[in-house]
Amino acid sequence: MRAMTACDPRDVWWVCEMSSAGPVYLLPTREWVRELAKYLRTLGAARVLEVAAGDGFLTRCLRATRPRYELIATDDASWAKPSARMSERDREEFHAVPVEGLRVGRNVEALSAKRAVKAYAPDVVLVSWGPPGPLVETMIRAKVKYVVEVGVEGDVCGDVSRTWRYQKEFLDGPLEARALCRLDARPKEPRATRVTLYYGRAHAEYGVDQ
């Protein structure tokens, strides 16, 4: 928090997007990871699957809390090439600048989200800063009880225009209050992060608002 407060907003963007550590979307503090691990435990999950896990950092952080459930991380490696995650405008603006792709971590299995759900039959699917498109909706419609999405307000990631109609809960409280992401260049302002619990197709409360 102190480090981000001292930064110029452009510094935060550069570190998250253009540095060798990038791309970085979620900035999980120890306190936030503990809150997430605690919440996942309240769902009674025996197996938690993170899809689109990228370098697998979030899953590794969760494992360090020694949870009482199994954690699996998967990613289809579609963003390994930098151009895959950049808009046309980005590609034009930064054509001469070295930009990192999203490398799949050693603890991450190269597997698409659909195949991962079929292979592991998780109780909870975790999606953190999912790529633009229907990934979250696809997971909600899969045979799982819960989908926990860590994203932001608006259509920065995922596809809010489609997922808003599914039965869900907005997880206000510590999970949002302690969350930091690349859009929080000035932590004194309201947080940008939104954590949402969706009821998947295997849950009794699964449904679509008409």
C-alpha positions in Angstrom: 0.0 0.0 0.0 2.7 2.4 0.9 4.7 1.6 -2.2 1.7 2.2 -4.5 0.9 5.5 -2.7 4.4 6.7 -3.3 4.3 5.8 -7.0 3.3 8.0 -9.9 0.3 6.2 -11.6 2.4 5.8 -14.7 5.0 3.8 -12.7 2.3 1.4 -11.6 1.2 0.9 -15.2 4.8 0.4 -16.4 5.6 -2.2 -13.8 2.4 -4.1 -14.4 2.4 -3.9 -18.2 5.8 -3.3 -19.7 8.4 -4.6 -17.2 10.0 -8.1 -17.4 7.6 -9.0 -14.5 4.6 -8.2 -16.6 1.9 -8.7 -17.5 0.6 -8.3 -13.9 -3.1 -7.8 -13.3 -3.9 -8.7 -9.7 -1.6 -7.6 -6.9 -2.4 -10.1 -4.1 -1.2 -9.1 -0.7 -0.6 -11.7 2.0 -3.7 -10.4 3.9 -5.9 -10.6 0.8 -4.7 -14.2 0.0 -5.6 -15.3 3.5 -9.1 -13.8 3.2 -9.6 -15.6 -0.2 -8.3 -18.9 1.2 -10.7 -18.5 4.2 -13.6 -17.7 2.0 -13.0 -20.7 -0.3 -13.0 -22.9 2.8 -16.5 -21.6 3.8 -17.8 -22.9 0.5 -17.1 -26.5 1.6 -14.9 -27.1 -1.4 -12.8 -30.2 -1.6 -11.2 -29.2 -4.9 -10.6 -25.7 -6.3 -9.6 -25.2 -10.0 -8.1 -22.0 -11.2 -8.5 -21.5 -15.0 -6.7 -19.0 -17.1 -4.1 -19.1 -14.3 -1.2 -17.7 -16.3 2.0 -18.0 -14.4 0.1 -19.7 -11.5 1.2 -17.1 -8.9 -2.2 -16.9 -7.2 -2.5 -20.6 -6.8 1.0 -20.8 -5.4 0.1 -18.1 -2.9 -3.1 -20.0 -1.9 -1.1 -23.2 -1.5 1.2 -21.4 0.9 -1.8 -20.9 3.3 -2.0 -24.7 3.6 -5.7 -24.9 2.8 -7.8 -28.0 3.5 -8.7 -28.4 -0.1 -6.9 -29.5 -3.3 -5.7 -26.7 -5.6 -5.2 -27.1 -9.3 -4.1 -24.4 -11.8 -4.6 -24.6 -15.6 -4.1 -22.3 -18.6 -4.4 -22.9 -22.4 -1.2 -20.8 -23.1 -3.1 -18.7 -25.6 -1.4 -15.5 -24.3 2.1 -16.8 -24.4 2.7 -14.5 -27.4 2.6 -10.8 -26.4 0.4 -9.9 -29.4 -2.3 -12.2 -28.3 -3.1 -10.1 -25.3 -2.6 -6.7 -26.9 -5.2 -4.6 -28.7 -4.6 -3.4 -32.3 -3.8 0.0 -30.8 -1.3 -1.4 -28.4 0.4 -3.3 -31.2 0.8 -0.1 -33.2 1.9 2.0 -30.2 4.4 -0.4 -28.8 5.7 -2.1 -32.0 9.3 -1.2 -31.2 9.1 -1.9 -27.5 9.8 -5.4 -26.0 6.6 -6.6 -24.4 6.3 -9.8 -22.4 3.8 -12.5 -23.1 2.0 -14.3 -20.3 4.2 -17.3 -19.6 2.5 -20.5 -18.2 4.0 -21.3 -14.8 5.7 -24.6 -13.8 2.8 -25.4 -11.5 0.2 -24.8 -14.2 -1.1 -27.5 -16.4 -1.5 -26.7 -20.1 -5.2 -27.3 -20.5 -8.3 -25.4 -21.7 -10.9 -24.4 -19.1 -13.5 -26.8 -20.5 -11.2 -29.8 -20.5 -9.9 -28.9 -17.0 -13.5 -28.9 -15.6 -14.1 -32.3 -17.2 -10.8 -33.7 -16.1 -10.9 -32.6 -12.4 -14.6 -32.1 -11.6 -13.9 -29.2 -9.2 -16.4 -27.8 -6.6 -15.2 -24.3 -7.2 -13.7 -22.7 -10.3 -11.6 -19.6 -9.7 -11.1 -17.0 -12.4 -8.8 -14.1 -11.7 -8.8 -11.3 -14.3 -10.2 -13.6 -17.0 -9.5 -12.7 -20.7 -12.1 -10.7 -22.6 -14.8 -13.1 -23.9 -17.2 -15.8 -22.6 -14.8 -17.7 -20.2 -16.7 -16.9 -17.0 -20.1 -17.6 -18.5 -18.7 -20.9 -19.9 -17.6 -21.9 -16.4 -21.0 -20.9 -14.8 -22.7 -23.1 -17.3 -20.3 -26.0 -16.6 -21.1 -28.7 -14.1 -19.7 -27.0 -11.1 -21.2 -25.6 -7.9 -19.4 -22.3 -7.6 -17.5 -19.9 -9.8 -15.5 -17.2 -8.0 -14.5 -14.3 -10.3 -11.9 -11.8 -9.3 -12.2 -8.9 -11.7 -13.0 -5.2 -11.9 -15.9 -2.9 -12.4 -17.0 -2.7 -16.0 -15.8 -4.7 -19.1 -12.1 -4.5 -18.5 -11.9 -8.3 -18.3 -14.4 -11.1 -18.9 -17.8 -10.2 -20.3 -20.1 -8.5 -17.8 -22.8 -8.0 -20.4 -23.4 -11.7 -20.4 -22.6 -12.8 -16.8 -24.7 -10.2 -15.0 -27.9 -12.2 -15.6 -26.8 -15.3 -13.7 -27.6 -15.9 -10.0 -24.7 -14.4 -8.0 -23.5 -12.6 -4.9 -21.1 -9.6 -4.8 -18.6 -10.4 -2.1 -18.3 -7.1 -0.3 -16.1 -6.9 2.8 -12.5 -7.9 3.3 -12.2 -9.6 -0.1 -12.8 -6.2 -1.8 -11.5 -3.9 0.8 -8.1 -5.5 0.9 -7.8 -6.1 -2.9 -5.3 -4.4 -5.1 -4.9 -4.5 -8.8 -3.2 -2.7 -11.6 -6.0 -0.1 -11.8 -5.4 0.9 -8.1 -2.7 3.5 -8.9 -3.9 5.6 -6.0 -5.0 3.4 -3.1 -6.7 6.3 -1.3 -9.4 6.2 -4.0 -12.2 3.5 -4.0 -10.9 0.0 -5.0 -11.5 -1.1 -8.6 -11.6 -4.8 -7.8 -14.9 -6.7 -7.7 -15.2 -10.3 -6.4 -18.3 -12.2 -7.4 -19.6 -15.6 -6.5 -21.7 -17.2 -9.3 -23.9 -20.3 -8.7 -22.8 -22.8 -11.3 -25.0 -25.4 -13.1 -24.4 -28.0 -10.4 -25.8 -25.7 -7.7 -29.5 -25.7 -6.6 -29.7 -21.9 -7.0 -28.3 -21.8 -10.6 -30.4 -19.8 -12.9 -30.7 -16.9 -15.2 -32.7 -13.7 -14.5 -35.1 -13.0 -17.3 
